[in-house]
């Protein structure tokens, strides 16, 4: 499953954007969003999703259950 950013909780700090190894994170209307089709959950790059690790606001980056799990 890809990750998503809860826009109502995003502070717009941009901490997540440079951490994504897939360039899946982009700014949209002052907050950030994750392109699900580019998100690999950091599988093959890191043990933990870097957007989750970098985000200073708890539970802002969450699993998007509407998207199938990433297949390498």
PDB file of N, CA, C and O in Angstrom:
ATOM      1  N   UNK A   1       0.838  -1.177   0.000  1.00  0.00           N
ATOM      2  CA  UNK A   1       0.000   0.000   0.000  1.00  0.00           C
ATOM      3  C   UNK A   1       0.876   1.230   0.000  1.00  0.00           C
ATOM      4  O   UNK A   1       1.895   1.281   0.689  1.00  0.00           O
ATOM      5  N   UNK A   2       0.494   2.177  -0.740  1.00  0.00           N
ATOM      6  CA  UNK A   2       1.210   3.445  -0.763  1.00  0.00           C
ATOM      7  C   UNK A   2       0.881   4.216   0.517  1.00  0.00           C
ATOM      8  O   UNK A   2      -0.040   3.869   1.257  1.00  0.00           O
ATOM      9  N   UNK A   3       1.640   5.239   0.745  1.00  0.00           N
ATOM     10  CA  UNK A   3       1.354   6.122   1.866  1.00  0.00           C
ATOM     11  C   UNK A   3       0.651   7.358   1.342  1.00  0.00           C
ATOM     12  O   UNK A   3       0.722   7.671   0.154  1.00  0.00           O
ATOM     13  N   UNK A   4      -0.029   8.060   2.239  1.00  0.00           N
ATOM     14  CA  UNK A   4      -0.669   9.318   1.884  1.00  0.00           C
ATOM     15  C   UNK A   4      -0.457  10.293   3.028  1.00  0.00           C
ATOM     16  O   UNK A   4      -0.206   9.900   4.167  1.00  0.00           O
ATOM     17  N   UNK A   5      -0.562  11.565   2.700  1.00  0.00           N
ATOM     18  CA  UNK A   5      -0.416  12.624   3.683  1.00  0.00           C
ATOM     19  C   UNK A   5      -1.800  13.196   3.959  1.00  0.00           C
ATOM     20  O   UNK A   5      -2.514  13.593   3.038  1.00  0.00           O
ATOM     21  N   UNK A   6      -2.168  13.232   5.221  1.00  0.00           N
ATOM     22  CA  UNK A   6      -3.455  13.801   5.621  1.00  0.00           C
ATOM     23  C   UNK A   6      -3.305  15.318   5.494  1.00  0.00           C
ATOM     24  O   UNK A   6      -2.656  15.954   6.325  1.00  0.00           O
ATOM     25  N   UNK A   7      -3.900  15.887   4.463  1.00  0.00           N
ATOM     26  CA  UNK A   7      -3.686  17.303   4.148  1.00  0.00           C
ATOM     27  C   UNK A   7      -4.098  18.243   5.275  1.00  0.00           C
ATOM     28  O   UNK A   7      -3.481  19.291   5.463  1.00  0.00           O
ATOM     29  N   UNK A   8      -5.124  17.883   6.019  1.00  0.00           N
ATOM     30  CA  UNK A   8      -5.574  18.753   7.107  1.00  0.00           C
ATOM     31  C   UNK A   8      -4.582  18.795   8.274  1.00  0.00           C
ATOM     32  O   UNK A   8      -4.661  19.682   9.123  1.00  0.00           O
ATOM     33  N   UNK A   9      -3.663  17.851   8.316  1.00  0.00           N
ATOM     34  CA  UNK A   9      -2.655  17.807   9.370  1.00  0.00           C
ATOM     35  C   UNK A   9      -1.285  18.261   8.894  1.00  0.00           C
ATOM     36  O   UNK A   9      -0.411  18.534   9.717  1.00  0.00           O
ATOM     37  N   UNK A  10      -1.074  18.348   7.580  1.00  0.00           N
ATOM     38  CA  UNK A  10       0.229  18.712   7.028  1.00  0.00           C
ATOM     39  C   UNK A  10       0.538  20.172   7.346  1.00  0.00           C
ATOM     40  O   UNK A  10      -0.267  21.064   7.080  1.00  0.00           O
ATOM     41  N   UNK A  11       1.719  20.398   7.921  1.00  0.00           N
ATOM     42  CA  UNK A  11       2.132  21.761   8.268  1.00  0.00           C
ATOM     43  C   UNK A  11       2.812  22.472   7.103  1.00  0.00           C
ATOM     44  O   UNK A  11       3.092  23.668   7.181  1.00  0.00           O
ATOM     45  N   UNK A  12       3.078  21.735   6.016  1.00  0.00           N
ATOM     46  CA  UNK A  12       3.738  22.334   4.854  1.00  0.00           C
ATOM     47  C   UNK A  12       5.221  22.566   5.063  1.00  0.00           C
ATOM     48  O   UNK A  12       5.820  23.387   4.368  1.00  0.00           O
ATOM     49  N   UNK A  13       5.824  21.864   6.001  1.00  0.00           N
ATOM     50  CA  UNK A  13       7.229  22.098   6.346  1.00  0.00           C
ATOM     51  C   UNK A  13       8.208  21.591   5.289  1.00  0.00           C
ATOM     52  O   UNK A  13       9.355  22.039   5.260  1.00  0.00           O
ATOM     53  N   UNK A  14       7.794  20.684   4.434  1.00  0.00           N
ATOM     54  CA  UNK A  14       8.578  20.100   3.343  1.00  0.00           C
ATOM     55  C   UNK A  14       9.659  19.114   3.800  1.00  0.00           C
ATOM     56  O   UNK A  14      10.520  18.751   2.999  1.00  0.00           O
ATOM     57  N   UNK A  15       9.641  18.680   5.043  1.00  0.00           N
ATOM     58  CA  UNK A  15      10.651  17.735   5.531  1.00  0.00           C
ATOM     59  C   UNK A  15      10.612  16.410   4.778  1.00  0.00           C
ATOM     60  O   UNK A  15      11.649  15.773   4.595  1.00  0.00           O
ATOM     61  N   UNK A  16       9.443  15.997   4.346  1.00  0.00           N
ATOM     62  CA  UNK A  16       9.287  14.705   3.683  1.00  0.00           C
ATOM     63  C   UNK A  16       9.779  14.694   2.233  1.00  0.00           C
ATOM     64  O   UNK A  16      10.326  13.695   1.765  1.00  0.00           O
ATOM     65  N   UNK A  17       9.586  15.781   1.543  1.00  0.00           N
ATOM     66  CA  UNK A  17       9.841  15.806   0.096  1.00  0.00           C
ATOM     67  C   UNK A  17      11.248  15.364  -0.300  1.00  0.00           C
ATOM     68  O   UNK A  17      11.372  14.495  -1.163  1.00  0.00           O
ATOM     69  N   UNK A  18      12.315  15.916   0.285  1.00  0.00           N
ATOM     70  CA  UNK A  18      13.652  15.497  -0.149  1.00  0.00           C
ATOM     71  C   UNK A  18      14.042  14.092   0.319  1.00  0.00           C
ATOM     72  O   UNK A  18      15.027  13.535  -0.164  1.00  0.00           O
ATOM     73  N   UNK A  19      13.290  13.521   1.244  1.00  0.00           N
ATOM     74  CA  UNK A  19      13.612  12.196   1.772  1.00  0.00           C
ATOM     75  C   UNK A  19      13.090  11.058   0.904  1.00  0.00           C
ATOM     76  O   UNK A  19      13.543   9.921   1.040  1.00  0.00           O
ATOM     77  N   UNK A  20      12.153  11.344   0.023  1.00  0.00           N
ATOM     78  CA  UNK A  20      11.538  10.305  -0.809  1.00  0.00           C
ATOM     79  C   UNK A  20      12.501   9.864  -1.922  1.00  0.00           C
ATOM     80  O   UNK A  20      12.907  10.683  -2.746  1.00  0.00           O
ATOM     81  N   UNK A  21      12.864   8.580  -1.951  1.00  0.00           N
ATOM     82  CA  UNK A  21      13.785   8.100  -2.986  1.00  0.00           C
ATOM     83  C   UNK A  21      13.134   7.975  -4.364  1.00  0.00           C
ATOM     84  O   UNK A  21      13.822   7.712  -5.351  1.00  0.00           O
ATOM     85  N   UNK A  22      11.828   8.158  -4.438  1.00  0.00           N
ATOM     86  CA  UNK A  22      11.092   7.985  -5.700  1.00  0.00           C
ATOM     87  C   UNK A  22      10.506   9.276  -6.261  1.00  0.00           C
ATOM     88  O   UNK A  22       9.793   9.245  -7.263  1.00  0.00           O
ATOM     89  N   UNK A  23      10.797  10.403  -5.630  1.00  0.00           N
ATOM     90  CA  UNK A  23      10.216  11.682  -6.052  1.00  0.00           C
ATOM     91  C   UNK A  23       8.689  11.610  -6.131  1.00  0.00           C
ATOM     92  O   UNK A  23       8.074  12.177  -7.035  1.00  0.00           O
ATOM     93  N   UNK A  24       8.093  10.906  -5.171  1.00  0.00           N
ATOM     94  CA  UNK A  24       6.643  10.724  -5.161  1.00  0.00           C
ATOM     95  C   UNK A  24       5.916  11.821  -4.392  1.00  0.00           C
ATOM     96  O   UNK A  24       4.687  11.888  -4.423  1.00  0.00           O
ATOM     97  N   UNK A  25       6.661  12.681  -3.702  1.00  0.00           N
ATOM     98  CA  UNK A  25       6.040  13.704  -2.871  1.00  0.00           C
ATOM     99  C   UNK A  25       6.133  15.059  -3.555  1.00  0.00           C
ATOM    100  O   UNK A  25       7.190  15.451  -4.049  1.00  0.00           O
ATOM    101  N   UNK A  26       5.016  15.763  -3.576  1.00  0.00           N
ATOM    102  CA  UNK A  26       4.976  17.076  -4.228  1.00  0.00           C
ATOM    103  C   UNK A  26       4.111  18.034  -3.405  1.00  0.00           C
ATOM    104  O   UNK A  26       3.257  17.613  -2.624  1.00  0.00           O
ATOM    105  N   UNK A  27       4.351  19.308  -3.598  1.00  0.00           N
ATOM    106  CA  UNK A  27       3.587  20.349  -2.910  1.00  0.00           C
ATOM    107  C   UNK A  27       2.325  20.638  -3.703  1.00  0.00           C
ATOM    108  O   UNK A  27       2.349  20.698  -4.933  1.00  0.00           O
ATOM    109  N   UNK A  28       1.227  20.816  -2.991  1.00  0.00           N
ATOM    110  CA  UNK A  28      -0.056  21.110  -3.636  1.00  0.00           C
ATOM    111  C   UNK A  28      -0.842  22.027  -2.698  1.00  0.00           C
ATOM    112  O   UNK A  28      -1.245  21.616  -1.610  1.00  0.00           O
ATOM    113  N   UNK A  29      -1.051  23.249  -3.121  1.00  0.00           N
ATOM    114  CA  UNK A  29      -1.812  24.235  -2.338  1.00  0.00           C
ATOM    115  C   UNK A  29      -1.247  24.467  -0.938  1.00  0.00           C
ATOM    116  O   UNK A  29      -2.001  24.611   0.025  1.00  0.00           O
ATOM    117  N   UNK A  30       0.076  24.503  -0.831  1.00  0.00           N
ATOM    118  CA  UNK A  30       0.716  24.789   0.446  1.00  0.00           C
ATOM    119  C   UNK A  30       0.925  23.604   1.364  1.00  0.00           C
ATOM    120  O   UNK A  30       1.528  23.743   2.428  1.00  0.00           O
ATOM    121  N   UNK A  31       0.437  22.444   0.968  1.00  0.00           N
ATOM    122  CA  UNK A  31       0.671  21.219   1.726  1.00  0.00           C
ATOM    123  C   UNK A  31       1.251  20.173   0.776  1.00  0.00           C
ATOM    124  O   UNK A  31       1.302  20.381  -0.436  1.00  0.00           O
ATOM    125  N   UNK A  32       1.674  19.079   1.325  1.00  0.00           N
ATOM    126  CA  UNK A  32       2.321  18.065   0.497  1.00  0.00           C
ATOM    127  C   UNK A  32       1.419  16.861   0.288  1.00  0.00           C
ATOM    128  O   UNK A  32       0.553  16.565   1.111  1.00  0.00           O
ATOM    129  N   UNK A  33       1.633  16.172  -0.824  1.00  0.00           N
ATOM    130  CA  UNK A  33       0.850  14.996  -1.184  1.00  0.00           C
ATOM    131  C   UNK A  33       1.794  13.952  -1.766  1.00  0.00           C
ATOM    132  O   UNK A  33       2.882  14.275  -2.243  1.00  0.00           O
ATOM    133  N   UNK A  34       1.362  12.703  -1.718  1.00  0.00           N
ATOM    134  CA  UNK A  34       2.155  11.600  -2.249  1.00  0.00           C
ATOM    135  C   UNK A  34       1.446  11.040  -3.473  1.00  0.00           C
ATOM    136  O   UNK A  34       0.255  10.734  -3.425  1.00  0.00           O
ATOM    137  N   UNK A  35       2.183  10.909  -4.568  1.00  0.00           N
ATOM    138  CA  UNK A  35       1.647  10.286  -5.782  1.00  0.00           C
ATOM    139  C   UNK A  35       1.699   8.772  -5.563  1.00  0.00           C
ATOM    140  O   UNK A  35       2.777   8.177  -5.575  1.00  0.00           O
ATOM    141  N   UNK A  36       0.561   8.165  -5.368  1.00  0.00           N
ATOM    142  CA  UNK A  36       0.480   6.739  -5.037  1.00  0.00           C
ATOM    143  C   UNK A  36       1.147   5.857  -6.086  1.00  0.00           C
ATOM    144  O   UNK A  36       1.734   4.830  -5.744  1.00  0.00           O
ATOM    145  N   UNK A  37       1.068   6.239  -7.343  1.00  0.00           N
ATOM    146  CA  UNK A  37       1.654   5.412  -8.399  1.00  0.00           C
ATOM    147  C   UNK A  37       3.182   5.424  -8.380  1.00  0.00           C
ATOM    148  O   UNK A  37       3.813   4.581  -9.018  1.00  0.00           O
ATOM    149  N   UNK A  38       3.780   6.366  -7.661  1.00  0.00           N
ATOM    150  CA  UNK A  38       5.237   6.432  -7.561  1.00  0.00           C
ATOM    151  C   UNK A  38       5.760   5.932  -6.215  1.00  0.00           C
ATOM    152  O   UNK A  38       6.959   5.705  -6.058  1.00  0.00           O
ATOM    153  N   UNK A  39       4.864   5.761  -5.251  1.00  0.00           N
ATOM    154  CA  UNK A  39       5.262   5.353  -3.899  1.00  0.00           C
ATOM    155  C   UNK A  39       5.574   3.860  -3.860  1.00  0.00           C
ATOM    156  O   UNK A  39       4.745   3.036  -4.247  1.00  0.00           O
ATOM    157  N   UNK A  40       6.772   3.517  -3.392  1.00  0.00           N
ATOM    158  CA  UNK A  40       7.167   2.116  -3.240  1.00  0.00           C
ATOM    159  C   UNK A  40       7.277   1.729  -1.770  1.00  0.00           C
ATOM    160  O   UNK A  40       7.795   0.662  -1.440  1.00  0.00           O
ATOM    161  N   UNK A  41       6.787   2.600  -0.888  1.00  0.00           N
ATOM    162  CA  UNK A  41       6.868   2.374   0.553  1.00  0.00           C
ATOM    163  C   UNK A  41       8.317   2.291   1.016  1.00  0.00           C
ATOM    164  O   UNK A  41       8.598   1.785   2.103  1.00  0.00           O
ATOM    165  N   UNK A  42       9.231   2.784   0.197  1.00  0.00           N
ATOM    166  CA  UNK A  42      10.683   2.765   0.428  1.00  0.00           C
ATOM    167  C   UNK A  42      11.254   1.348   0.422  1.00  0.00           C
ATOM    168  O   UNK A  42      12.391   1.137   0.845  1.00  0.00           O
ATOM    169  N   UNK A  43      10.470   0.377  -0.054  1.00  0.00           N
ATOM    170  CA  UNK A  43      10.959  -0.999  -0.148  1.00  0.00           C
ATOM    171  C   UNK A  43      12.150  -1.033  -1.108  1.00  0.00           C
ATOM    172  O   UNK A  43      12.086  -0.512  -2.221  1.00  0.00           O
ATOM    173  N   UNK A  44      13.219  -1.649  -0.658  1.00  0.00           N
ATOM    174  CA  UNK A  44      14.437  -1.720  -1.452  1.00  0.00           C
ATOM    175  C   UNK A  44      15.379  -0.555  -1.225  1.00  0.00           C
ATOM    176  O   UNK A  44      16.512  -0.561  -1.707  1.00  0.00           O
ATOM    177  N   UNK A  45      14.912   0.448  -0.492  1.00  0.00           N
ATOM    178  CA  UNK A  45      15.736   1.617  -0.193  1.00  0.00           C
ATOM    179  C   UNK A  45      16.031   1.727   1.302  1.00  0.00           C
ATOM    180  O   UNK A  45      17.185   1.881   1.702  1.00  0.00           O
ATOM    181  N   UNK A  46      14.987   1.647   2.122  1.00  0.00           N
ATOM    182  CA  UNK A  46      15.099   1.839   3.563  1.00  0.00           C
ATOM    183  C   UNK A  46      14.211   0.831   4.297  1.00  0.00           C
ATOM    184  O   UNK A  46      13.282   0.269   3.716  1.00  0.00           O
ATOM    185  N   UNK A  47      14.506   0.614   5.562  1.00  0.00           N
ATOM    186  CA  UNK A  47      13.680  -0.282   6.377  1.00  0.00           C
ATOM    187  C   UNK A  47      12.341   0.348   6.736  1.00  0.00           C
ATOM    188  O   UNK A  47      11.338  -0.352   6.880  1.00  0.00           O
ATOM    189  N   UNK A  48      12.327   1.667   6.878  1.00  0.00           N
ATOM    190  CA  UNK A  48      11.112   2.396   7.238  1.00  0.00           C
ATOM    191  C   UNK A  48      10.809   3.448   6.174  1.00  0.00           C
ATOM    192  O   UNK A  48      11.737   4.016   5.598  1.00  0.00           O
ATOM    193  N   UNK A  49       9.537   3.719   5.902  1.00  0.00           N
ATOM    194  CA  UNK A  49       9.180   4.769   4.946  1.00  0.00           C
ATOM    195  C   UNK A  49       9.739   6.119   5.424  1.00  0.00           C
ATOM    196  O   UNK A  49       9.451   6.555   6.539  1.00  0.00           O
ATOM    197  N   UNK A  50      10.513   6.753   4.599  1.00  0.00           N
ATOM    198  CA  UNK A  50      11.196   7.975   5.000  1.00  0.00           C
ATOM    199  C   UNK A  50      10.262   9.158   5.195  1.00  0.00           C
ATOM    200  O   UNK A  50      10.579  10.065   5.965  1.00  0.00           O
ATOM    201  N   UNK A  51       9.128   9.172   4.525  1.00  0.00           N
ATOM    202  CA  UNK A  51       8.165  10.256   4.736  1.00  0.00           C
ATOM    203  C   UNK A  51       7.609  10.197   6.157  1.00  0.00           C
ATOM    204  O   UNK A  51       7.402  11.230   6.794  1.00  0.00           O
ATOM    205  N   UNK A  52       7.369   8.987   6.644  1.00  0.00           N
ATOM    206  CA  UNK A  52       6.866   8.808   8.004  1.00  0.00           C
ATOM    207  C   UNK A  52       7.937   9.231   9.004  1.00  0.00           C
ATOM    208  O   UNK A  52       7.644   9.923   9.979  1.00  0.00           O
ATOM    209  N   UNK A  53       9.164   8.820   8.764  1.00  0.00           N
ATOM    210  CA  UNK A  53      10.276   9.139   9.653  1.00  0.00           C
ATOM    211  C   UNK A  53      10.519  10.645   9.711  1.00  0.00           C
ATOM    212  O   UNK A  53      10.766  11.189  10.788  1.00  0.00           O
ATOM    213  N   UNK A  54      10.451  11.321   8.572  1.00  0.00           N
ATOM    214  CA  UNK A  54      10.779  12.749   8.490  1.00  0.00           C
ATOM    215  C   UNK A  54       9.673  13.666   8.998  1.00  0.00           C
ATOM    216  O   UNK A  54       9.957  14.777   9.444  1.00  0.00           O
ATOM    217  N   UNK A  55       8.433  13.229   8.939  1.00  0.00           N
ATOM    218  CA  UNK A  55       7.313  14.102   9.297  1.00  0.00           C
ATOM    219  C   UNK A  55       7.302  14.424  10.788  1.00  0.00           C
ATOM    220  O   UNK A  55       7.299  13.514  11.617  1.00  0.00           O
ATOM    221  N   UNK A  56       7.296  15.718  11.140  1.00  0.00           N
ATOM    222  CA  UNK A  56       7.287  16.103  12.551  1.00  0.00           C
ATOM    223  C   UNK A  56       5.904  16.032  13.208  1.00  0.00           C
ATOM    224  O   UNK A  56       5.793  16.190  14.423  1.00  0.00           O
ATOM    225  N   UNK A  57       4.861  15.799  12.429  1.00  0.00           N
ATOM    226  CA  UNK A  57       3.499  15.760  12.966  1.00  0.00           C
ATOM    227  C   UNK A  57       3.008  14.308  12.979  1.00  0.00           C
ATOM    228  O   UNK A  57       2.831  13.698  11.925  1.00  0.00           O
ATOM    229  N   UNK A  58       2.793  13.768  14.165  1.00  0.00           N
ATOM    230  CA  UNK A  58       2.363  12.372  14.303  1.00  0.00           C
ATOM    231  C   UNK A  58       1.088  12.086  13.517  1.00  0.00           C
ATOM    232  O   UNK A  58       0.165  12.900  13.469  1.00  0.00           O
ATOM    233  N   UNK A  59       1.067  10.915  12.911  1.00  0.00           N
ATOM    234  CA  UNK A  59      -0.092  10.381  12.188  1.00  0.00           C
ATOM    235  C   UNK A  59      -0.557  11.264  11.032  1.00  0.00           C
ATOM    236  O   UNK A  59      -1.740  11.294  10.692  1.00  0.00           O
ATOM    237  N   UNK A  60       0.401  11.983  10.433  1.00  0.00           N
ATOM    238  CA  UNK A  60       0.084  12.783   9.248  1.00  0.00           C
ATOM    239  C   UNK A  60       0.347  11.978   7.981  1.00  0.00           C
ATOM    240  O   UNK A  60      -0.384  12.111   7.000  1.00  0.00           O
ATOM    241  N   UNK A  61       1.379  11.149   7.993  1.00  0.00           N
ATOM    242  CA  UNK A  61       1.673  10.271   6.870  1.00  0.00           C
ATOM    243  C   UNK A  61       1.189   8.884   7.278  1.00  0.00           C
ATOM    244  O   UNK A  61       1.702   8.279   8.219  1.00  0.00           O
ATOM    245  N   UNK A  62       0.191   8.398   6.547  1.00  0.00           N
ATOM    246  CA  UNK A  62      -0.438   7.124   6.908  1.00  0.00           C
ATOM    247  C   UNK A  62      -0.548   6.221   5.676  1.00  0.00           C
ATOM    248  O   UNK A  62      -0.381   6.672   4.543  1.00  0.00           O
ATOM    249  N   UNK A  63      -0.828   4.953   5.917  1.00  0.00           N
ATOM    250  CA  UNK A  63      -1.021   3.995   4.832  1.00  0.00           C
ATOM    251  C   UNK A  63      -2.317   4.325   4.106  1.00  0.00           C
ATOM    252  O   UNK A  63      -3.351   4.567   4.730  1.00  0.00           O
ATOM    253  N   UNK A  64      -2.247   4.332   2.778  1.00  0.00           N
ATOM    254  CA  UNK A  64      -3.428   4.549   1.950  1.00  0.00           C
ATOM    255  C   UNK A  64      -3.994   3.177   1.591  1.00  0.00           C
ATOM    256  O   UNK A  64      -3.514   2.529   0.661  1.00  0.00           O
ATOM    257  N   UNK A  65      -4.995   2.743   2.315  1.00  0.00           N
ATOM    258  CA  UNK A  65      -5.546   1.404   2.132  1.00  0.00           C
ATOM    259  C   UNK A  65      -6.332   1.241   0.836  1.00  0.00           C
ATOM    260  O   UNK A  65      -6.726   0.129   0.485  1.00  0.00           O
ATOM    261  N   UNK A  66      -6.560   2.332   0.130  1.00  0.00           N
ATOM    262  CA  UNK A  66      -7.282   2.246  -1.153  1.00  0.00           C
ATOM    263  C   UNK A  66      -6.351   1.870  -2.307  1.00  0.00           C
ATOM    264  O   UNK A  66      -6.806   1.640  -3.427  1.00  0.00           O
ATOM    265  N   UNK A  67      -5.061   1.809  -2.030  1.00  0.00           N
ATOM    266  CA  UNK A  67      -4.069   1.487  -3.064  1.00  0.00           C
ATOM    267  C   UNK A  67      -3.470   0.131  -2.746  1.00  0.00           C
ATOM    268  O   UNK A  67      -3.107  -0.118  -1.597  1.00  0.00           O
ATOM    269  N   UNK A  68      -3.354  -0.766  -3.738  1.00  0.00           N
ATOM    270  CA  UNK A  68      -2.770  -2.088  -3.486  1.00  0.00           C
ATOM    271  C   UNK A  68      -1.320  -1.978  -3.000  1.00  0.00           C
ATOM    272  O   UNK A  68      -0.627  -1.003  -3.293  1.00  0.00           O
ATOM    273  N   UNK A  69      -0.888  -2.968  -2.273  1.00  0.00           N
ATOM    274  CA  UNK A  69       0.484  -3.009  -1.760  1.00  0.00           C
ATOM    275  C   UNK A  69       1.462  -2.998  -2.911  1.00  0.00           C
ATOM    276  O   UNK A  69       1.213  -3.602  -3.954  1.00  0.00           O
ATOM    277  N   UNK A  70       2.577  -2.309  -2.724  1.00  0.00           N
ATOM    278  CA  UNK A  70       3.619  -2.219  -3.756  1.00  0.00           C
ATOM    279  C   UNK A  70       4.209  -3.592  -4.046  1.00  0.00           C
ATOM    280  O   UNK A  70       4.491  -4.357  -3.124  1.00  0.00           O
ATOM    281  N   UNK A  71       4.394  -3.902  -5.314  1.00  0.00           N
ATOM    282  CA  UNK A  71       5.037  -5.133  -5.744  1.00  0.00           C
ATOM    283  C   UNK A  71       6.329  -4.799  -6.461  1.00  0.00           C
ATOM    284  O   UNK A  71       6.313  -4.130  -7.495  1.00  0.00           O
ATOM    285  N   UNK A  72       7.435  -5.252  -5.928  1.00  0.00           N
ATOM    286  CA  UNK A  72       8.755  -4.958  -6.532  1.00  0.00           C
ATOM    287  C   UNK A  72       8.904  -5.648  -7.864  1.00  0.00           C
ATOM    288  O   UNK A  72       9.941  -5.518  -8.515  1.00  0.00           O
TER     289      UNK A  72
END
